[in-house]
Each structure stands twice: as structure tokens, then as C-alpha cells.
Amino acid sequence: MSVTDPAAPADTGLSYDLEGKRALVTGAGRGLGLAVATLFVQRGASVALCDIDEPAVNAAAEELGDEAIAVHCDVTSAASVQGAIDATVGAFGGLDVLVNNAGIEIGKPMHEISEEEFDALMSINVKGVWLGMKHSIAALAASQGAIVNMSSVAGLGGAPLLGIYCASKAAVLRMTQTAATELRETGIRVNAVCPAFIDTEMVARLVDPFEAATQAEFGDVVALKQGRLGTAEEVAETVAFLASDASRFVTGSHYVLDNALTASVM
Ligand SMILES: NC(=O)c1ccc[n+]([C@@H]2O[C@H](COP(=O)([O-])OP(=O)(O)OC[C@H]3O[C@@H](n4cnc5c(N)ncnc54)[C@H](O)[C@@H]3O)[C@@H](O)[C@H]2O)c1
């Protein structure tokens, strides 16, 4: 059996831009999802911005112009996810990229988390990613497309106040690896990104509970562990790479964006 690609030229000519790509981004009303959708449009893609927050996603799509549409979607509902994929394919004629970004945090010690909070977190962060992948396979197989799942450095280890969140992001990594293997023959690539603390509303919401529980200044901990907060635009750049043809041989991987947070044991 030959394991070389006879069609692969020495100069691949693989492009980092997203010209003509048709993308669906969940949780695109604000934060990382909005930064991803914005960069995708700048790089030439048409983007369906999907979010449970209808006013936010409508305003965001309006701002991005003709290459963006807003789709109301709750990633915890199979029917809603299928509807968002159908709306994207209907508007753009197909789907090349799915970014499973929607997620929530709950900043509490594990023993204080209620059953309802546990279920909500797992439903959005884990089931939502699974539903996105499950319902997009037919459309993505037709285009040999790419899936990028939003994990976190919290998926790589434990963190105070984020125990169930850590569990949910670890699950995203394991689903990413399995899907990449199962889908390789379809041509669909599946990767994940693992950002550390990024400057979004999610992190702003964690400051008070973190400081109350640890008696430490959140800013000091961030400075010590990761130098500074990352920006949503920095995360979007890596998502764009994984969505582009330049990452053609990358699947089943996760990219860590943490300014050396996880490189240090001190
Ligand atoms: N901000 C960080 O430091 C950081 C770091 C690592 C990973 N992440 C992950 O990145 C993703 C985005 O985080 P963010 O900081 O932009 O958060 P955010 O809270 O600012 O935005 C999350 C978006 O997801 C939407 N959303 C929530 N529930 C939804 C649902 N059921 N269906 C559809 N949309 C829903 C919200 O309306 C919101 O627009 C999350 O998965 C998060 O876990 C964030």
C-alpha cells in the first residue's frame, strides 16, 4: 500500500485565507465566537453567526455586512442545531467550516455546584459540541470541510472553582480526537483549541468568585501564570488556521494558546 500522496506537489500552494469558505460559528454573539466570525469574514468567508442571544447575534451579523447571517440557535437542542446547519447550507449553498464555540462557565467549588448547574454546563459545553459535529457530517463530507472545537487549558488539567468546566473541556478534547479518527476517510478534519484566560465577559465574570475563594488578586495570578490575558483576536487567528487549507494535514490535534502557562510547573 502506498502511503504517499501522488497529488501532493512540492510547493503545496495551500492557502491561509478563507476565500469562498462557508462557515457556521456557535456562540458568535460576543467574545471569542464573535472574534472568530469577524476574522473569517475579513479572510473572505461567508459566516452564519449562531447564538441563543438573538439580539446580540442579529446586531453582530448586521455589523459584519452581506457575508454574515444571524441564526438563532440553542446548541443543547438537536432540532435547533440541525435547523442552524440547514439555514447555513440554504443561505450559502454548503458548509465548509463548523466552529463549536458556544460554552458557559460556572465558577464554584465542585461540592457547591448544584445538579441543575452540572447538567447545564455539560449540556452546553459537551452535548452542544457533540450535536454540532453529529449534525454537520453530511454537509461537511460534501465539502471535505473542517471542524474546530473550543476546548480550554482547563481541558488539560484541574483548576480551582472550575472542576466541572474542566471536565467538560476534557470531554471536548476526547470527542475531537475520536471524531478525527472516525471521520478521516470522509476528508473532514477535526481539531480543538485550548486557550488560557482570554479577555472576554466570561473571564470578567470569574474575577469576583476567584478572589473571594482564593484571597488572591486575579490580575496577579494571571500575570504570574500567563503574563497577561490573551485577546479574542489571537484565538481567532489559530481557529482561522485550523479552518483553512493550510492545515490540510492537521486533524485530531489541539492547539494550546497560553503564553507558556502549561509549560511551567512553578
Ligand atoms: N474567555 C476565556 O478565557 C476562554 C478560555 C478558554 C476557552 N473558552 C471557551 O471559549 C468559548 C467562548 O467563550 P467566551 O469567553 O467568548 O464566552 P462568552 O460568555 O463571552 O460568550 C459565550 C457565547 O455563547 C453563547 N451561548 C451560551 N449558551 C448557548 C447555547 N446554549 N447555544 C448557543 N449559544 C450559547 C452566549 O450567548 C455568548 O454569546 C466557550 O466555549 C469557553 O468555554 C473561553
Ligand as a Chemical Component Dictionary entry (heavy atoms), coordinates in Angstrom:
data_LIG
# 
_chem_comp.id                   LIG 
_chem_comp.type                 NON-POLYMER 
_chem_comp.pdbx_formal_charge   0 
_chem_comp.three_letter_code    LIG 
# 
loop_
_chem_comp_atom.comp_id 
_chem_comp_atom.atom_id 
_chem_comp_atom.alt_atom_id 
_chem_comp_atom.type_symbol 
_chem_comp_atom.charge 
_chem_comp_atom.model_Cartn_x 
_chem_comp_atom.model_Cartn_y 
_chem_comp_atom.model_Cartn_z 
_chem_comp_atom.pdbx_ordinal 
LIG N1  N1  N 0  -12.663 33.527 27.687 1  
LIG C1  C1  C 0  -11.754 32.606 28.012 2  
LIG O1  O1  O 0  -10.814 32.868 28.761 3  
LIG C2  C2  C 0  -11.853 31.216 27.457 4  
LIG C3  C3  C 0  -10.725 30.382 27.572 5  
LIG C4  C4  C 0  -10.800 29.087 27.072 6  
LIG C5  C5  C 0  -11.944 28.647 26.449 7  
LIG N2  N2  N 1  -13.040 29.474 26.356 8  
LIG C6  C6  C 0  -14.220 28.958 25.696 9  
LIG O2  O2  O 0  -14.487 29.758 24.564 10 
LIG C7  C7  C 0  -15.897 29.763 24.294 11 
LIG C8  C8  C 0  -16.392 31.191 24.227 12 
LIG O3  O3  O 0  -16.074 31.836 25.452 13 
LIG P1  P1  P 0  -16.259 33.413 25.661 14 
LIG O4  O4  O 0  -15.219 33.832 26.602 15 
LIG O5  O5  O -1 -16.393 34.082 24.341 16 
LIG O6  O6  O 0  -17.663 33.403 26.441 17 
LIG P2  P2  P 0  -18.848 34.488 26.473 18 
LIG O7  O7  O 0  -19.651 34.160 27.677 19 
LIG O8  O8  O 0  -18.301 35.851 26.333 20 
LIG O9  O9  O 0  -19.696 34.144 25.145 21 
LIG C9  C9  C 0  -20.327 32.897 25.010 22 
LIG C10 C10 C 0  -21.395 32.979 23.934 23 
LIG O10 O10 O 0  -22.041 31.690 23.857 24 
LIG C11 C11 C 0  -23.458 31.906 23.795 25 
LIG N3  N3  N 0  -24.182 30.736 24.302 26 
LIG C12 C12 C 0  -24.333 30.340 25.589 27 
LIG N4  N4  N 0  -25.150 29.284 25.657 28 
LIG C13 C13 C 0  -25.517 28.975 24.385 29 
LIG C14 C14 C 0  -26.351 27.978 23.817 30 
LIG N5  N5  N 0  -26.998 27.082 24.582 31 
LIG N6  N6  N 0  -26.500 27.963 22.482 32 
LIG C15 C15 C 0  -25.885 28.884 21.699 33 
LIG N7  N7  N 0  -25.094 29.858 22.183 34 
LIG C16 C16 C 0  -24.915 29.902 23.519 35 
LIG C17 C17 C 0  -23.683 33.145 24.663 36 
LIG O11 O11 O 0  -24.938 33.749 24.388 37 
LIG C18 C18 C 0  -22.498 34.012 24.262 38 
LIG O12 O12 O 0  -22.756 34.815 23.145 39 
LIG C19 C19 C 0  -16.534 28.935 25.403 40 
LIG O13 O13 O 0  -16.686 27.599 24.960 41 
LIG C20 C20 C 0  -15.486 28.985 26.504 42 
LIG O14 O14 O 0  -15.610 27.910 27.383 43 
LIG C21 C21 C 0  -13.010 30.751 26.839 44 
# 
loop_
_chem_comp_bond.comp_id 
_chem_comp_bond.atom_id_1 
_chem_comp_bond.atom_id_2 
_chem_comp_bond.value_order 
_chem_comp_bond.pdbx_ordinal 
LIG N1  C1  SING 1  
LIG C1  O1  DOUB 2  
LIG C1  C2  SING 3  
LIG C2  C3  SING 4  
LIG C2  C21 DOUB 5  
LIG C3  C4  DOUB 6  
LIG C4  C5  SING 7  
LIG C5  N2  DOUB 8  
LIG N2  C6  SING 9  
LIG N2  C21 SING 10 
LIG C6  O2  SING 11 
LIG C6  C20 SING 12 
LIG O2  C7  SING 13 
LIG C7  C8  SING 14 
LIG C7  C19 SING 15 
LIG C8  O3  SING 16 
LIG O3  P1  SING 17 
LIG P1  O4  DOUB 18 
LIG P1  O5  SING 19 
LIG P1  O6  SING 20 
LIG O6  P2  SING 21 
LIG P2  O7  DOUB 22 
LIG P2  O8  SING 23 
LIG P2  O9  SING 24 
LIG O9  C9  SING 25 
LIG C9  C10 SING 26 
LIG C10 O10 SING 27 
LIG C10 C18 SING 28 
LIG O10 C11 SING 29 
LIG C11 N3  SING 30 
LIG C11 C17 SING 31 
LIG N3  C12 SING 32 
LIG N3  C16 SING 33 
LIG C12 N4  DOUB 34 
LIG N4  C13 SING 35 
LIG C13 C14 SING 36 
LIG C13 C16 DOUB 37 
LIG C14 N5  SING 38 
LIG C14 N6  DOUB 39 
LIG N6  C15 SING 40 
LIG C15 N7  DOUB 41 
LIG N7  C16 SING 42 
LIG C17 O11 SING 43 
LIG C17 C18 SING 44 
LIG C18 O12 SING 45 
LIG C19 O13 SING 46 
LIG C19 C20 SING 47 
LIG C20 O14 SING 48 
# 
